[in-house]
């Protein structure tokens, strides 16, 4: 579940940040502190989601199924050899 939430966060955060910057520039001009805080929150969300996926990537490598360690005989899969 955390992997899926992180993947969605990585996918949607740049779009949300772009939309927020656009809305701030066109419709409403907030104080600078609000703009900087909003952008900082988007950056923190993106970095944390990316770190979670990186940690999950390496932790799943230590629990591989036994079939991952089998040697493949590639010559038997090529019909003309």
mmCIF file of the N, C-alpha and C atoms, coordinates in Angstrom:
data_MODEL
# 
_entry.id   MODEL 
# 
loop_
_atom_site.group_PDB 
_atom_site.id 
_atom_site.type_symbol 
_atom_site.label_atom_id 
_atom_site.label_alt_id 
_atom_site.label_comp_id 
_atom_site.label_asym_id 
_atom_site.label_entity_id 
_atom_site.label_seq_id 
_atom_site.pdbx_PDB_ins_code 
_atom_site.Cartn_x 
_atom_site.Cartn_y 
_atom_site.Cartn_z 
_atom_site.occupancy 
_atom_site.B_iso_or_equiv 
_atom_site.pdbx_formal_charge 
_atom_site.auth_seq_id 
_atom_site.auth_comp_id 
_atom_site.auth_asym_id 
_atom_site.auth_atom_id 
_atom_site.pdbx_PDB_model_num 
ATOM 1   N N  . UNK A 1 1  ? 0.820  -1.189  0.000   1.00 0.00 ? 1  UNK A N  1 
ATOM 2   C CA . UNK A 1 1  ? 0.000  0.000   0.000   1.00 0.00 ? 1  UNK A CA 1 
ATOM 3   C C  . UNK A 1 1  ? 0.877  1.270   0.000   1.00 0.00 ? 1  UNK A C  1 
ATOM 4   N N  . UNK A 1 2  ? 1.954  1.229   0.788   1.00 0.00 ? 2  UNK A N  1 
ATOM 5   C CA . UNK A 1 2  ? 2.853  2.374   0.842   1.00 0.00 ? 2  UNK A CA 1 
ATOM 6   C C  . UNK A 1 2  ? 3.577  2.566   -0.487  1.00 0.00 ? 2  UNK A C  1 
ATOM 7   N N  . UNK A 1 3  ? 3.886  1.458   -1.158  1.00 0.00 ? 3  UNK A N  1 
ATOM 8   C CA . UNK A 1 3  ? 4.527  1.542   -2.470  1.00 0.00 ? 3  UNK A CA 1 
ATOM 9   C C  . UNK A 1 3  ? 3.595  2.227   -3.465  1.00 0.00 ? 3  UNK A C  1 
ATOM 10  N N  . UNK A 1 4  ? 2.335  1.875   -3.451  1.00 0.00 ? 4  UNK A N  1 
ATOM 11  C CA . UNK A 1 4  ? 1.377  2.482   -4.381  1.00 0.00 ? 4  UNK A CA 1 
ATOM 12  C C  . UNK A 1 4  ? 1.175  3.962   -4.091  1.00 0.00 ? 4  UNK A C  1 
ATOM 13  N N  . UNK A 1 5  ? 1.080  4.306   -2.817  1.00 0.00 ? 5  UNK A N  1 
ATOM 14  C CA . UNK A 1 5  ? 0.912  5.710   -2.455  1.00 0.00 ? 5  UNK A CA 1 
ATOM 15  C C  . UNK A 1 5  ? 2.138  6.524   -2.863  1.00 0.00 ? 5  UNK A C  1 
ATOM 16  N N  . UNK A 1 6  ? 3.320  5.948   -2.715  1.00 0.00 ? 6  UNK A N  1 
ATOM 17  C CA . UNK A 1 6  ? 4.543  6.646   -3.113  1.00 0.00 ? 6  UNK A CA 1 
ATOM 18  C C  . UNK A 1 6  ? 4.604  6.813   -4.628  1.00 0.00 ? 6  UNK A C  1 
ATOM 19  N N  . UNK A 1 7  ? 4.194  5.801   -5.353  1.00 0.00 ? 7  UNK A N  1 
ATOM 20  C CA . UNK A 1 7  ? 4.197  5.891   -6.812  1.00 0.00 ? 7  UNK A CA 1 
ATOM 21  C C  . UNK A 1 7  ? 3.214  6.959   -7.296  1.00 0.00 ? 7  UNK A C  1 
ATOM 22  N N  . UNK A 1 8  ? 2.055  7.027   -6.674  1.00 0.00 ? 8  UNK A N  1 
ATOM 23  C CA . UNK A 1 8  ? 1.079  8.057   -7.042  1.00 0.00 ? 8  UNK A CA 1 
ATOM 24  C C  . UNK A 1 8  ? 1.608  9.440   -6.668  1.00 0.00 ? 8  UNK A C  1 
ATOM 25  N N  . UNK A 1 9  ? 2.258  9.545   -5.532  1.00 0.00 ? 9  UNK A N  1 
ATOM 26  C CA . UNK A 1 9  ? 2.812  10.838  -5.105  1.00 0.00 ? 9  UNK A CA 1 
ATOM 27  C C  . UNK A 1 9  ? 3.887  11.313  -6.075  1.00 0.00 ? 9  UNK A C  1 
ATOM 28  N N  . UNK A 1 10 ? 4.740  10.409  -6.524  1.00 0.00 ? 10 UNK A N  1 
ATOM 29  C CA . UNK A 1 10 ? 5.796  10.785  -7.472  1.00 0.00 ? 10 UNK A CA 1 
ATOM 30  C C  . UNK A 1 10 ? 5.195  11.193  -8.816  1.00 0.00 ? 10 UNK A C  1 
ATOM 31  N N  . UNK A 1 11 ? 4.108  10.537  -9.202  1.00 0.00 ? 11 UNK A N  1 
ATOM 32  C CA . UNK A 1 11 ? 3.482  10.857  -10.476 1.00 0.00 ? 11 UNK A CA 1 
ATOM 33  C C  . UNK A 1 11 ? 2.718  12.174  -10.424 1.00 0.00 ? 11 UNK A C  1 
ATOM 34  N N  . UNK A 1 12 ? 2.011  12.414  -9.333  1.00 0.00 ? 12 UNK A N  1 
ATOM 35  C CA . UNK A 1 12 ? 1.108  13.562  -9.268  1.00 0.00 ? 12 UNK A CA 1 
ATOM 36  C C  . UNK A 1 12 ? 1.730  14.833  -8.705  1.00 0.00 ? 12 UNK A C  1 
ATOM 37  N N  . UNK A 1 13 ? 2.780  14.728  -7.929  1.00 0.00 ? 13 UNK A N  1 
ATOM 38  C CA . UNK A 1 13 ? 3.350  15.909  -7.284  1.00 0.00 ? 13 UNK A CA 1 
ATOM 39  C C  . UNK A 1 13 ? 3.833  16.962  -8.289  1.00 0.00 ? 13 UNK A C  1 
ATOM 40  N N  . UNK A 1 14 ? 4.544  16.622  -9.338  1.00 0.00 ? 14 UNK A N  1 
ATOM 41  C CA . UNK A 1 14 ? 4.945  17.676  -10.287 1.00 0.00 ? 14 UNK A CA 1 
ATOM 42  C C  . UNK A 1 14 ? 3.750  18.359  -10.953 1.00 0.00 ? 14 UNK A C  1 
ATOM 43  N N  . UNK A 1 15 ? 2.710  17.588  -11.248 1.00 0.00 ? 15 UNK A N  1 
ATOM 44  C CA . UNK A 1 15 ? 1.515  18.178  -11.859 1.00 0.00 ? 15 UNK A CA 1 
ATOM 45  C C  . UNK A 1 15 ? 0.794  19.104  -10.885 1.00 0.00 ? 15 UNK A C  1 
ATOM 46  N N  . UNK A 1 16 ? 0.689  18.689  -9.642  1.00 0.00 ? 16 UNK A N  1 
ATOM 47  C CA . UNK A 1 16 ? 0.053  19.531  -8.637  1.00 0.00 ? 16 UNK A CA 1 
ATOM 48  C C  . UNK A 1 16 ? 0.861  20.795  -8.383  1.00 0.00 ? 16 UNK A C  1 
ATOM 49  N N  . UNK A 1 17 ? 2.166  20.670  -8.348  1.00 0.00 ? 17 UNK A N  1 
ATOM 50  C CA . UNK A 1 17 ? 3.015  21.846  -8.152  1.00 0.00 ? 17 UNK A CA 1 
ATOM 51  C C  . UNK A 1 17 ? 2.877  22.817  -9.320  1.00 0.00 ? 17 UNK A C  1 
ATOM 52  N N  . UNK A 1 18 ? 2.837  22.305  -10.526 1.00 0.00 ? 18 UNK A N  1 
ATOM 53  C CA . UNK A 1 18 ? 2.665  23.166  -11.698 1.00 0.00 ? 18 UNK A CA 1 
ATOM 54  C C  . UNK A 1 18 ? 1.316  23.864  -11.672 1.00 0.00 ? 18 UNK A C  1 
ATOM 55  N N  . UNK A 1 19 ? 0.291  23.125  -11.328 1.00 0.00 ? 19 UNK A N  1 
ATOM 56  C CA . UNK A 1 19 ? -1.050 23.706  -11.243 1.00 0.00 ? 19 UNK A CA 1 
ATOM 57  C C  . UNK A 1 19 ? -1.120 24.764  -10.153 1.00 0.00 ? 19 UNK A C  1 
ATOM 58  N N  . UNK A 1 20 ? -0.496 24.512  -9.028  1.00 0.00 ? 20 UNK A N  1 
ATOM 59  C CA . UNK A 1 20 ? -0.495 25.473  -7.935  1.00 0.00 ? 20 UNK A CA 1 
ATOM 60  C C  . UNK A 1 20 ? 0.235  26.755  -8.325  1.00 0.00 ? 20 UNK A C  1 
ATOM 61  N N  . UNK A 1 21 ? 1.384  26.618  -8.951  1.00 0.00 ? 21 UNK A N  1 
ATOM 62  C CA . UNK A 1 21 ? 2.140  27.800  -9.386  1.00 0.00 ? 21 UNK A CA 1 
ATOM 63  C C  . UNK A 1 21 ? 1.331  28.580  -10.416 1.00 0.00 ? 21 UNK A C  1 
ATOM 64  N N  . UNK A 1 22 ? 0.685  27.885  -11.316 1.00 0.00 ? 22 UNK A N  1 
ATOM 65  C CA . UNK A 1 22 ? -0.145 28.554  -12.320 1.00 0.00 ? 22 UNK A CA 1 
ATOM 66  C C  . UNK A 1 22 ? -1.300 29.299  -11.663 1.00 0.00 ? 22 UNK A C  1 
ATOM 67  N N  . UNK A 1 23 ? -1.993 28.648  -10.750 1.00 0.00 ? 23 UNK A N  1 
ATOM 68  C CA . UNK A 1 23 ? -3.123 29.303  -10.084 1.00 0.00 ? 23 UNK A CA 1 
ATOM 69  C C  . UNK A 1 23 ? -2.670 30.483  -9.229  1.00 0.00 ? 23 UNK A C  1 
ATOM 70  N N  . UNK A 1 24 ? -1.511 30.335  -8.595  1.00 0.00 ? 24 UNK A N  1 
ATOM 71  C CA . UNK A 1 24 ? -0.999 31.446  -7.801  1.00 0.00 ? 24 UNK A CA 1 
ATOM 72  C C  . UNK A 1 24 ? -0.636 32.643  -8.679  1.00 0.00 ? 24 UNK A C  1 
ATOM 73  N N  . UNK A 1 25 ? -0.169 32.387  -9.879  1.00 0.00 ? 25 UNK A N  1 
ATOM 74  C CA . UNK A 1 25 ? 0.251  33.490  -10.736 1.00 0.00 ? 25 UNK A CA 1 
ATOM 75  C C  . UNK A 1 25 ? -0.909 34.129  -11.479 1.00 0.00 ? 25 UNK A C  1 
ATOM 76  N N  . UNK A 1 26 ? -1.952 33.373  -11.755 1.00 0.00 ? 26 UNK A N  1 
ATOM 77  C CA . UNK A 1 26 ? -3.053 33.893  -12.562 1.00 0.00 ? 26 UNK A CA 1 
ATOM 78  C C  . UNK A 1 26 ? -4.204 34.419  -11.698 1.00 0.00 ? 26 UNK A C  1 
ATOM 79  N N  . UNK A 1 27 ? -4.673 33.595  -10.771 1.00 0.00 ? 27 UNK A N  1 
ATOM 80  C CA . UNK A 1 27 ? -5.901 33.925  -10.067 1.00 0.00 ? 27 UNK A CA 1 
ATOM 81  C C  . UNK A 1 27 ? -5.689 34.661  -8.753  1.00 0.00 ? 27 UNK A C  1 
ATOM 82  N N  . UNK A 1 28 ? -4.657 34.302  -8.061  1.00 0.00 ? 28 UNK A N  1 
ATOM 83  C CA . UNK A 1 28 ? -4.514 34.783  -6.695  1.00 0.00 ? 28 UNK A CA 1 
ATOM 84  C C  . UNK A 1 28 ? -3.040 34.967  -6.397  1.00 0.00 ? 28 UNK A C  1 
ATOM 85  N N  . UNK A 1 29 ? -2.682 36.093  -5.872  1.00 0.00 ? 29 UNK A N  1 
ATOM 86  C CA . UNK A 1 29 ? -1.283 36.332  -5.540  1.00 0.00 ? 29 UNK A CA 1 
ATOM 87  C C  . UNK A 1 29 ? -1.122 36.295  -4.026  1.00 0.00 ? 29 UNK A C  1 
ATOM 88  N N  . UNK A 1 30 ? -0.692 35.145  -3.502  1.00 0.00 ? 30 UNK A N  1 
ATOM 89  C CA . UNK A 1 30 ? -0.523 35.025  -2.048  1.00 0.00 ? 30 UNK A CA 1 
ATOM 90  C C  . UNK A 1 30 ? 0.793  35.657  -1.603  1.00 0.00 ? 30 UNK A C  1 
ATOM 91  N N  . UNK A 1 31 ? 0.966  35.787  -0.306  1.00 0.00 ? 31 UNK A N  1 
ATOM 92  C CA . UNK A 1 31 ? 2.272  36.264  0.186   1.00 0.00 ? 31 UNK A CA 1 
ATOM 93  C C  . UNK A 1 31 ? 3.384  35.279  -0.184  1.00 0.00 ? 31 UNK A C  1 
ATOM 94  N N  . UNK A 1 32 ? 4.588  35.775  -0.189  1.00 0.00 ? 32 UNK A N  1 
ATOM 95  C CA . UNK A 1 32 ? 5.743  34.961  -0.588  1.00 0.00 ? 32 UNK A CA 1 
ATOM 96  C C  . UNK A 1 32 ? 5.910  33.761  0.338   1.00 0.00 ? 32 UNK A C  1 
ATOM 97  N N  . UNK A 1 33 ? 5.616  33.917  1.613   1.00 0.00 ? 33 UNK A N  1 
ATOM 98  C CA . UNK A 1 33 ? 5.791  32.808  2.556   1.00 0.00 ? 33 UNK A CA 1 
ATOM 99  C C  . UNK A 1 33 ? 4.861  31.652  2.230   1.00 0.00 ? 33 UNK A C  1 
ATOM 100 N N  . UNK A 1 34 ? 3.656  31.960  1.765   1.00 0.00 ? 34 UNK A N  1 
ATOM 101 C CA . UNK A 1 34 ? 2.714  30.894  1.393   1.00 0.00 ? 34 UNK A CA 1 
ATOM 102 C C  . UNK A 1 34 ? 3.217  30.157  0.167   1.00 0.00 ? 34 UNK A C  1 
ATOM 103 N N  . UNK A 1 35 ? 3.715  30.889  -0.801  1.00 0.00 ? 35 UNK A N  1 
ATOM 104 C CA . UNK A 1 35 ? 4.236  30.264  -2.021  1.00 0.00 ? 35 UNK A CA 1 
ATOM 105 C C  . UNK A 1 35 ? 5.447  29.385  -1.716  1.00 0.00 ? 35 UNK A C  1 
ATOM 106 N N  . UNK A 1 36 ? 6.362  29.891  -0.925  1.00 0.00 ? 36 UNK A N  1 
ATOM 107 C CA . UNK A 1 36 ? 7.572  29.133  -0.591  1.00 0.00 ? 36 UNK A CA 1 
ATOM 108 C C  . UNK A 1 36 ? 7.212  27.909  0.238   1.00 0.00 ? 36 UNK A C  1 
ATOM 109 N N  . UNK A 1 37 ? 6.290  28.050  1.178   1.00 0.00 ? 37 UNK A N  1 
ATOM 110 C CA . UNK A 1 37 ? 5.880  26.910  2.005   1.00 0.00 ? 37 UNK A CA 1 
ATOM 111 C C  . UNK A 1 37 ? 5.208  25.837  1.167   1.00 0.00 ? 37 UNK A C  1 
ATOM 112 N N  . UNK A 1 38 ? 4.357  26.252  0.255   1.00 0.00 ? 38 UNK A N  1 
ATOM 113 C CA . UNK A 1 38 ? 3.669  25.283  -0.605  1.00 0.00 ? 38 UNK A CA 1 
ATOM 114 C C  . UNK A 1 38 ? 4.670  24.532  -1.484  1.00 0.00 ? 38 UNK A C  1 
ATOM 115 N N  . UNK A 1 39 ? 5.589  25.247  -2.083  1.00 0.00 ? 39 UNK A N  1 
ATOM 116 C CA . UNK A 1 39 ? 6.604  24.592  -2.924  1.00 0.00 ? 39 UNK A CA 1 
ATOM 117 C C  . UNK A 1 39 ? 7.504  23.677  -2.100  1.00 0.00 ? 39 UNK A C  1 
ATOM 118 N N  . UNK A 1 40 ? 7.836  24.091  -0.893  1.00 0.00 ? 40 UNK A N  1 
ATOM 119 C CA . UNK A 1 40 ? 8.669  23.257  -0.023  1.00 0.00 ? 40 UNK A CA 1 
ATOM 120 C C  . UNK A 1 40 ? 7.940  21.980  0.364   1.00 0.00 ? 40 UNK A C  1 
ATOM 121 N N  . UNK A 1 41 ? 6.651  22.064  0.606   1.00 0.00 ? 41 UNK A N  1 
ATOM 122 C CA . UNK A 1 41 ? 5.877  20.854  0.938   1.00 0.00 ? 41 UNK A CA 1 
ATOM 123 C C  . UNK A 1 41 ? 5.829  19.888  -0.237  1.00 0.00 ? 41 UNK A C  1 
ATOM 124 N N  . UNK A 1 42 ? 5.685  20.422  -1.445  1.00 0.00 ? 42 UNK A N  1 
ATOM 125 C CA . UNK A 1 42 ? 5.703  19.553  -2.619  1.00 0.00 ? 42 UNK A CA 1 
ATOM 126 C C  . UNK A 1 42 ? 7.064  18.877  -2.788  1.00 0.00 ? 42 UNK A C  1 
ATOM 127 N N  . UNK A 1 43 ? 8.120  19.605  -2.562  1.00 0.00 ? 43 UNK A N  1 
ATOM 128 C CA . UNK A 1 43 ? 9.465  19.035  -2.688  1.00 0.00 ? 43 UNK A CA 1 
ATOM 129 C C  . UNK A 1 43 ? 9.687  17.961  -1.632  1.00 0.00 ? 43 UNK A C  1 
ATOM 130 N N  . UNK A 1 44 ? 9.267  18.224  -0.395  1.00 0.00 ? 44 UNK A N  1 
ATOM 131 C CA . UNK A 1 44 ? 9.425  17.232  0.678   1.00 0.00 ? 44 UNK A CA 1 
ATOM 132 C C  . UNK A 1 44 ? 8.618  15.981  0.374   1.00 0.00 ? 44 UNK A C  1 
ATOM 133 N N  . UNK A 1 45 ? 7.382  16.161  -0.097  1.00 0.00 ? 45 UNK A N  1 
ATOM 134 C CA . UNK A 1 45 ? 6.553  14.995  -0.451  1.00 0.00 ? 45 UNK A CA 1 
ATOM 135 C C  . UNK A 1 45 ? 7.209  14.171  -1.547  1.00 0.00 ? 45 UNK A C  1 
ATOM 136 N N  . UNK A 1 46 ? 7.747  14.824  -2.560  1.00 0.00 ? 46 UNK A N  1 
ATOM 137 C CA . UNK A 1 46 ? 8.383  14.109  -3.665  1.00 0.00 ? 46 UNK A CA 1 
ATOM 138 C C  . UNK A 1 46 ? 9.632  13.361  -3.202  1.00 0.00 ? 46 UNK A C  1 
ATOM 139 N N  . UNK A 1 47 ? 10.465 14.009  -2.406  1.00 0.00 ? 47 UNK A N  1 
ATOM 140 C CA . UNK A 1 47 ? 11.709 13.387  -1.952  1.00 0.00 ? 47 UNK A CA 1 
ATOM 141 C C  . UNK A 1 47 ? 11.425 12.212  -1.027  1.00 0.00 ? 47 UNK A C  1 
ATOM 142 N N  . UNK A 1 48 ? 10.458 12.352  -0.134  1.00 0.00 ? 48 UNK A N  1 
ATOM 143 C CA . UNK A 1 48 ? 10.124 11.256  0.774   1.00 0.00 ? 48 UNK A CA 1 
ATOM 144 C C  . UNK A 1 48 ? 9.550  10.071  -0.001  1.00 0.00 ? 48 UNK A C  1 
ATOM 145 N N  . UNK A 1 49 ? 8.675  10.338  -0.959  1.00 0.00 ? 49 UNK A N  1 
ATOM 146 C CA . UNK A 1 49 ? 8.106  9.247   -1.763  1.00 0.00 ? 49 UNK A CA 1 
ATOM 147 C C  . UNK A 1 49 ? 9.189  8.549   -2.576  1.00 0.00 ? 49 UNK A C  1 
ATOM 148 N N  . UNK A 1 50 ? 10.123 9.314   -3.122  1.00 0.00 ? 50 UNK A N  1 
ATOM 149 C CA . UNK A 1 50 ? 11.213 8.713   -3.894  1.00 0.00 ? 50 UNK A CA 1 
ATOM 150 C C  . UNK A 1 50 ? 12.113 7.873   -2.997  1.00 0.00 ? 50 UNK A C  1 
ATOM 151 N N  . UNK A 1 51 ? 12.375 8.342   -1.781  1.00 0.00 ? 51 UNK A N  1 
ATOM 152 C CA . UNK A 1 51 ? 13.207 7.584   -0.839  1.00 0.00 ? 51 UNK A CA 1 
ATOM 153 C C  . UNK A 1 51 ? 12.520 6.293   -0.421  1.00 0.00 ? 51 UNK A C  1 
ATOM 154 N N  . UNK A 1 52 ? 11.222 6.340   -0.206  1.00 0.00 ? 52 UNK A N  1 
ATOM 155 C CA . UNK A 1 52 ? 10.479 5.129   0.160   1.00 0.00 ? 52 UNK A CA 1 
ATOM 156 C C  . UNK A 1 52 ? 10.583 4.092   -0.945  1.00 0.00 ? 52 UNK A C  1 
ATOM 157 N N  . UNK A 1 53 ? 10.420 4.511   -2.189  1.00 0.00 ? 53 UNK A N  1 
ATOM 158 C CA . UNK A 1 53 ? 10.537 3.559   -3.301  1.00 0.00 ? 53 UNK A CA 1 
ATOM 159 C C  . UNK A 1 53 ? 11.955 3.009   -3.422  1.00 0.00 ? 53 UNK A C  1 
ATOM 160 N N  . UNK A 1 54 ? 12.945 3.828   -3.163  1.00 0.00 ? 54 UNK A N  1 
ATOM 161 C CA . UNK A 1 54 ? 14.327 3.356   -3.215  1.00 0.00 ? 54 UNK A CA 1 
ATOM 162 C C  . UNK A 1 54 ? 14.595 2.327   -2.124  1.00 0.00 ? 54 UNK A C  1 
ATOM 163 N N  . UNK A 1 55 ? 14.095 2.565   -0.931  1.00 0.00 ? 55 UNK A N  1 
ATOM 164 C CA . UNK A 1 55 ? 14.270 1.611   0.164   1.00 0.00 ? 55 UNK A CA 1 
ATOM 165 C C  . UNK A 1 55 ? 13.529 0.311   -0.136  1.00 0.00 ? 55 UNK A C  1 
ATOM 166 N N  . UNK A 1 56 ? 12.309 0.413   -0.646  1.00 0.00 ? 56 UNK A N  1 
ATOM 167 C CA . UNK A 1 56 ? 11.562 -0.802  -0.994  1.00 0.00 ? 56 UNK A CA 1 
ATOM 168 C C  . UNK A 1 56 ? 12.260 -1.597  -2.079  1.00 0.00 ? 56 UNK A C  1 
ATOM 169 N N  . UNK A 1 57 ? 12.884 -0.906  -3.023  1.00 0.00 ? 57 UNK A N  1 
ATOM 170 C CA . UNK A 1 57 ? 13.579 -1.595  -4.103  1.00 0.00 ? 57 UNK A CA 1 
ATOM 171 C C  . UNK A 1 57 ? 14.700 -2.478  -3.554  1.00 0.00 ? 57 UNK A C  1 
ATOM 172 N N  . UNK A 1 58 ? 15.477 -1.945  -2.618  1.00 0.00 ? 58 UNK A N  1 
ATOM 173 C CA . UNK A 1 58 ? 16.587 -2.728  -2.080  1.00 0.00 ? 58 UNK A CA 1 
ATOM 174 C C  . UNK A 1 58 ? 16.142 -3.761  -1.051  1.00 0.00 ? 58 UNK A C  1 
ATOM 175 N N  . UNK A 1 59 ? 15.084 -3.508  -0.299  1.00 0.00 ? 59 UNK A N  1 
ATOM 176 C CA . UNK A 1 59 ? 14.635 -4.490  0.691   1.00 0.00 ? 59 UNK A CA 1 
ATOM 177 C C  . UNK A 1 59 ? 13.962 -5.685  0.035   1.00 0.00 ? 59 UNK A C  1 
ATOM 178 N N  . UNK A 1 60 ? 13.369 -5.516  -1.117  1.00 0.00 ? 60 UNK A N  1 
ATOM 179 C CA . UNK A 1 60 ? 12.774 -6.673  -1.792  1.00 0.00 ? 60 UNK A CA 1 
ATOM 180 C C  . UNK A 1 60 ? 13.830 -7.564  -2.436  1.00 0.00 ? 60 UNK A C  1 
ATOM 181 N N  . UNK A 1 61 ? 15.031 -7.045  -2.653  1.00 0.00 ? 61 UNK A N  1 
ATOM 182 C CA . UNK A 1 61 ? 16.095 -7.882  -3.224  1.00 0.00 ? 61 UNK A CA 1 
ATOM 183 C C  . UNK A 1 61 ? 16.589 -8.943  -2.248  1.00 0.00 ? 61 UNK A C  1 
ATOM 184 N N  . UNK A 1 62 ? 16.420 -8.745  -0.968  1.00 0.00 ? 62 UNK A N  1 
ATOM 185 C CA . UNK A 1 62 ? 16.917 -9.738  -0.014  1.00 0.00 ? 62 UNK A CA 1 
ATOM 186 C C  . UNK A 1 62 ? 15.939 -10.895 0.195   1.00 0.00 ? 62 UNK A C  1 
ATOM 187 N N  . UNK A 1 63 ? 14.705 -10.782 -0.274  1.00 0.00 ? 63 UNK A N  1 
ATOM 188 C CA . UNK A 1 63 ? 13.711 -11.843 -0.121  1.00 0.00 ? 63 UNK A CA 1 
ATOM 189 C C  . UNK A 1 63 ? 13.245 -12.375 -1.477  1.00 0.00 ? 63 UNK A C  1 
ATOM 190 N N  . UNK A 1 64 ? 14.183 -12.629 -2.349  1.00 0.00 ? 64 UNK A N  1 
ATOM 191 C CA . UNK A 1 64 ? 13.826 -13.138 -3.668  1.00 0.00 ? 64 UNK A CA 1 
ATOM 192 C C  . UNK A 1 64 ? 13.385 -14.599 -3.577  1.00 0.00 ? 64 UNK A C  1 
ATOM 193 N N  . UNK A 1 65 ? 12.475 -15.020 -4.455  1.00 0.00 ? 65 UNK A N  1 
ATOM 194 C CA . UNK A 1 65 ? 12.093 -16.429 -4.482  1.00 0.00 ? 65 UNK A CA 1 
ATOM 195 C C  . UNK A 1 65 ? 13.251 -17.284 -5.006  1.00 0.00 ? 65 UNK A C  1 
ATOM 196 N N  . UNK A 1 66 ? 13.254 -18.581 -4.677  1.00 0.00 ? 66 UNK A N  1 
ATOM 197 C CA . UNK A 1 66 ? 14.368 -19.440 -5.122  1.00 0.00 ? 66 UNK A CA 1 
ATOM 198 C C  . UNK A 1 66 ? 14.525 -19.516 -6.636  1.00 0.00 ? 66 UNK A C  1 
ATOM 199 N N  . UNK A 1 67 ? 13.452 -19.328 -7.394  1.00 0.00 ? 67 UNK A N  1 
ATOM 200 C CA . UNK A 1 67 ? 13.556 -19.386 -8.853  1.00 0.00 ? 67 UNK A CA 1 
ATOM 201 C C  . UNK A 1 67 ? 14.401 -18.248 -9.425  1.00 0.00 ? 67 UNK A C  1 
ATOM 202 N N  . UNK A 1 68 ? 14.610 -17.199 -8.689  1.00 0.00 ? 68 UNK A N  1 
ATOM 203 C CA . UNK A 1 68 ? 15.419 -16.086 -9.180  1.00 0.00 ? 68 UNK A CA 1 
ATOM 204 C C  . UNK A 1 68 ? 16.894 -16.446 -9.255  1.00 0.00 ? 68 UNK A C  1 
ATOM 205 N N  . UNK A 1 69 ? 17.311 -17.471 -8.530  1.00 0.00 ? 69 UNK A N  1 
ATOM 206 C CA . UNK A 1 69 ? 18.717 -17.862 -8.491  1.00 0.00 ? 69 UNK A CA 1 
ATOM 207 C C  . UNK A 1 69 ? 19.052 -19.003 -9.455  1.00 0.00 ? 69 UNK A C  1 
ATOM 208 N N  . UNK A 1 70 ? 18.084 -19.502 -10.185 1.00 0.00 ? 70 UNK A N  1 
ATOM 209 C CA . UNK A 1 70 ? 18.338 -20.585 -11.145 1.00 0.00 ? 70 UNK A CA 1 
ATOM 210 C C  . UNK A 1 70 ? 19.046 -20.045 -12.380 1.00 0.00 ? 70 UNK A C  1 
ATOM 211 N N  . UNK A 1 71 ? 19.983 -20.825 -12.890 1.00 0.00 ? 71 UNK A N  1 
ATOM 212 C CA . UNK A 1 71 ? 20.685 -20.455 -14.114 1.00 0.00 ? 71 UNK A CA 1 
ATOM 213 C C  . UNK A 1 71 ? 19.828 -20.832 -15.319 1.00 0.00 ? 71 UNK A C  1 
ATOM 214 N N  . UNK A 1 72 ? 19.740 -19.918 -16.262 1.00 0.00 ? 72 UNK A N  1 
ATOM 215 C CA . UNK A 1 72 ? 18.931 -20.146 -17.456 1.00 0.00 ? 72 UNK A CA 1 
ATOM 216 C C  . UNK A 1 72 ? 19.829 -20.667 -18.560 1.00 0.00 ? 72 UNK A C  1 
ATOM 217 N N  . UNK A 1 73 ? 19.390 -21.730 -19.198 1.00 0.00 ? 73 UNK A N  1 
ATOM 218 C CA . UNK A 1 73 ? 20.117 -22.267 -20.348 1.00 0.00 ? 73 UNK A CA 1 
ATOM 219 C C  . UNK A 1 73 ? 19.575 -21.573 -21.600 1.00 0.00 ? 73 UNK A C  1 
ATOM 220 N N  . UNK A 1 74 ? 20.251 -20.495 -21.979 1.00 0.00 ? 74 UNK A N  1 
ATOM 221 C CA . UNK A 1 74 ? 19.748 -19.674 -23.090 1.00 0.00 ? 74 UNK A CA 1 
ATOM 222 C C  . UNK A 1 74 ? 19.834 -20.409 -24.420 1.00 0.00 ? 74 UNK A C  1 
ATOM 223 N N  . UNK A 1 75 ? 20.753 -21.332 -24.570 1.00 0.00 ? 75 UNK A N  1 
ATOM 224 C CA . UNK A 1 75 ? 20.860 -22.040 -25.853 1.00 0.00 ? 75 UNK A CA 1 
ATOM 225 C C  . UNK A 1 75 ? 19.672 -22.939 -26.116 1.00 0.00 ? 75 UNK A C  1 
ATOM 226 N N  . UNK A 1 76 ? 18.994 -23.397 -25.096 1.00 0.00 ? 76 UNK A N  1 
ATOM 227 C CA . UNK A 1 76 ? 17.810 -24.237 -25.316 1.00 0.00 ? 76 UNK A CA 1 
ATOM 228 C C  . UNK A 1 76 ? 16.612 -23.392 -25.733 1.00 0.00 ? 76 UNK A C  1 
ATOM 229 N N  . UNK A 1 77 ? 16.665 -22.095 -25.541 1.00 0.00 ? 77 UNK A N  1 
ATOM 230 C CA . UNK A 1 77 ? 15.539 -21.234 -25.905 1.00 0.00 ? 77 UNK A CA 1 
ATOM 231 C C  . UNK A 1 77 ? 15.650 -20.701 -27.324 1.00 0.00 ? 77 UNK A C  1 
ATOM 232 N N  . UNK A 1 78 ? 16.817 -20.804 -27.931 1.00 0.00 ? 78 UNK A N  1 
ATOM 233 C CA . UNK A 1 78 ? 17.000 -20.332 -29.305 1.00 0.00 ? 78 UNK A CA 1 
ATOM 234 C C  . UNK A 1 78 ? 16.837 -21.528 -30.222 1.00 0.00 ? 78 UNK A C  1 
ATOM 235 N N  . UNK A 1 79 ? 15.857 -21.531 -31.111 1.00 0.00 ? 79 UNK A N  1 
ATOM 236 C CA . UNK A 1 79 ? 15.543 -22.734 -31.900 1.00 0.00 ? 79 UNK A CA 1 
ATOM 237 C C  . UNK A 1 79 ? 16.613 -23.163 -32.897 1.00 0.00 ? 79 UNK A C  1 
ATOM 238 N N  . UNK A 1 80 ? 17.412 -22.262 -33.451 1.00 0.00 ? 80 UNK A N  1 
ATOM 239 C CA . UNK A 1 80 ? 18.361 -22.654 -34.487 1.00 0.00 ? 80 UNK A CA 1 
ATOM 240 C C  . UNK A 1 80 ? 19.714 -23.110 -33.941 1.00 0.00 ? 80 UNK A C  1 
ATOM 241 N N  . UNK A 1 81 ? 19.905 -23.150 -32.627 1.00 0.00 ? 81 UNK A N  1 
ATOM 242 C CA . UNK A 1 81 ? 21.193 -23.602 -32.104 1.00 0.00 ? 81 UNK A CA 1 
ATOM 243 C C  . UNK A 1 81 ? 21.161 -25.054 -31.767 1.00 0.00 ? 81 UNK A C  1 
# 
